């Protein structure tokens, strides 16, 4: 079975205190065919340096540092960069259970077959 790419978009602003937990939960997914797009929306704290360290640890992470433009514009920029067949948004203060992407992909695939 081929595993289609899932793009996971994480917009963030001043998330230094929570972004590591979020990204580590995404990297630990049982579904491995993912790209992780981190979008730093002009944070004024250490978010960017935390994300740089995370991106250095996993080749699936793409980091974008951009001037602050708000949540909606940042999400749209993430969509423009996504390569996946499916797209999932995760907020920077959230974390995913290990089978979250697998379950979501399975449900989306079943729905697209109807």
C-alpha positions, 0 to 999 in steps of 0.5 A: 500500500502506498502512503500518500504524503500528509502535510502538517502545518503548524502556525505559531507566534510566541510559542517558545514554551510549547512548540517543542512538545507539539513538534515532537508529538508530530515527529513521533507519529506512527504514520511516517509519510508526513511533511511538517511545515513550521511557520514562525509568524514574527515571534518576539520570544525564542520560538525561532531558535527552538524551531531551528533546533527541532528542524535540525533533528528531522528532515521532514521539517521545513521552517519558515520565518516570516514577518507577523501577518496574523493567523489566517494569512500564516495558515494560507502561506502554509497551504501554498507550501504544502505538497501533501495529498492531505493537509492537517493544521496543528496549533502550536500549543497542541500535541497529537496522540501517536496514531492521530495522523494515521487515523485521520488519514484512514478516515479521509481515505475512506471518505474519498472512496465513497 
